[in-house]
Amino acid sequence: MIRLKTQVPGPKSLRILKGLKQKNGGWSVSYPLVFSGKGHGPYCEDIDGNVFLDFASQIASNPLGYNHPGLLDVVKGYSGRHPLKYAGQDFATHEHLEMIESLLSISPFSMDAAFLINSGAEAVENAIKTCMRKRPAAKLGISMAGGWHGRTLGALSLTNSNRIHKMGYMRFPAMRLPFNDNAADELERILRSEASPEEIGFVIIEHVQGEGGYNIARKKMVEDIRRITKKNGIPYISDEVQTGLGRTGKWWSFEHYGIMPDVFCAAKALQVGAVVARKSMFPGESGALSSTWGGGHVLDMALGIKTIGIIQKEKMLRKNKLLGEYMLGRLRDMKNVSNQRGLGLMLAFDVKDASMRDDLVVECARMGLLVLGCGQKSIRLIPPYVTGEDDADRAFDIIERAVMKTSIGGFRHTGAVCEFIHCGRHIA
Ligand SMILES: Cc1ncc(COP(=O)(O)O)c(C=O)c1O
């Protein structure tokens, strides 16, 4: 249950947030609370004793909510052990193989190998490298307008949802397709006028764009791009970093489209980064892909393996689909919002403008609900898989109140919260 004991942020949180603002070199903006580690299901408690309903799920990286008993057991099993991080590509642990096998068991049958790494961006980076290695004549990659793939320079070159992420950083050559039914025509045009198939390293796509606005790809667009890439032998990479591991009601978002990528990337909910493909797609030479920690954080891998097991045992794919449909129904009934959309537990809606969106994020947090912005003027709802309809109702009641409040002309939030709130513009 939501419980607010102090202002948001509370005094203990405020002290730490101020310190981070001053000393964290990567500071942008943050959520106005500091997590205590306490919590249950979709509810989390901050160090001031406030309890929030979390519909941000640590940006889709916490699928099972707080203190799931199955995951707590895994953590207990590793207490008294050190190190928990091994130089995993060179020094093997059994968790490494188990994680790969677990991942392959929920992947298309023909995808029979995976490479583990630390983060989503590194998964994308290594998917790019995997494709490029196979295509020595390749000179550029193709991504979608509004796409988001991470912050390492390769992944960032393919990202183009918001200028702030890229300003001042060098890029490798990339071209864009519009994220609509004209994509296939543009790809044909590029192939006709700009580059031969061999010069194109890959096409990368999120079937539900994350940071770019929770835009759901239309089936025709995906089928057309896949048909053209297949015909021309251009590898198709599905970025499943945000959509993957059951969030959309299927293990991977490409399953909604009846297509098969050549390579896909996972991370976030999986707890480790991963590139999945046919073994023959990966470079044959030892050392072509590697890293110190990749495949080496044994606790992360054990938690990822258990997460897959819990999703299977508790039949969460179906549950996510049903709860998603329920939430979309509630979303469609809402007034003063537009463009309500959703696939499984990736839902979003638009409000009047970016300023109202930012106010809405703040007001929801002040009423005990954590949500994130995305795109130009959207709010995304990403509840953990352990959320019930009653929790969703509670969230919608808050959102409706917040929408009413922030719709009033001239509304602006004030107070310490403004210094820290995440307004949704700079986060993946
Ligand atoms: C679709 C997508 N790809 C890649 C990334 C990069 O993942 P990470 O932040 O773990 O590097 C993210 C999230 O940031 C994402 O949402």
The ligand as an ORCA input file, in Angstrom:
! r2SCAN-3c Opt
* xyz 0 1
  C      15.950     -0.486    -26.346
  C      17.195     -0.236    -25.558
  N      18.383     -0.610    -26.071
  C      19.522     -0.413    -25.394
  C      19.531      0.174    -24.148
  C      20.828      0.374    -23.404
  O      20.846     -0.400    -22.250
  P      21.813     -0.002    -21.029
  O      21.268      1.234    -20.408
  O      21.759     -1.206    -20.122
  O      23.170      0.198    -21.608
  C      18.316      0.562    -23.578
  C      18.246      1.211    -22.274
  O      18.961      2.072    -21.956
  C      17.114      0.366    -24.297
  O      15.932      0.733    -23.800
*
